[in-house]
Amino acid sequence: MDDSERGSQAVLFDMDGVIVDSERYWHDAQPEHIFPATLAGEYPDLDETTGMNYKEIYDYLDANYEPKISKDEFIDIFDETARGIYRERVSLLDGFHDLRAELGANDVTVAIVTSAPPAWHEIVTERFDIAVGETISAEDIDGEGKPAPDVYEHAADVLGIDPADCLVVEDSKNGVEAGKRAGMVVIAYRTGPNSETDLSAADVVVDGSAELRAEIQRRTGIEG
């Protein structure tokens, strides 16, 4: 194994579809509820918007499709849907707490880097008692959300760690692109909802939580 594949000093987890299995619910909610309430014409493919901040999703829809409601109305619909998903439906990544403890015991920084606003990620961290070094939202930055690299570049600045020493875990095409454009190593986490998503830009694609844990252990150089 190349030295560049070893010894990452920080692991930056996306939230939706990685730490919690929310994408399975978003994949139903958007085409069945949110898009019909928002758009007059055709709907986008889910890969077009997955991983984006919800406010930027509206901007994308406005530029490429035919919205029939205002941005404020869209935000209200999305927010109400999100709160229900995070409070009542999602499950935590299998083995996350053990992995978090293992990384911490080996002085590897753990952070959450998400497109979700604080009101949503706080529901998740409080519900599942998640303690990480930092939780960074795309809404915290003066820049663009995923697939732009801004949120990951900001995370590296906050953590004081070189982007090349950061390991990103993402499940969306937009998220993978953001991590790579920030100069980070990216693990793509494949599950049912993203089984057909093009994740080829990632450094490696893993299937399931056991493979993910093993790959994180390998790339941080910690003992399993």
Buried (B, 14 or more C-beta within 10 A) or exposed (E): EEEEBEEBBBBBBBBBBBBBBBBBBBBEBBBEBBBEBBBEEEBBEBBBBBBBBBBBBBBBBBEEBEBEBEBEBBBEBBBEBBEEBBEEEBEBBBEBBEBBEBBBEEEBBBBBBBBBBBEBBBBBBEBBEBEBBBBBBBBBBEEBBBBBBBBBBBBBEBBEBEBEBBBBBBBBBBBBBBBBBBBBBBBBBBBEBBEEBEBEBBBBBBEEBEBBBEBBBBBBEBEE
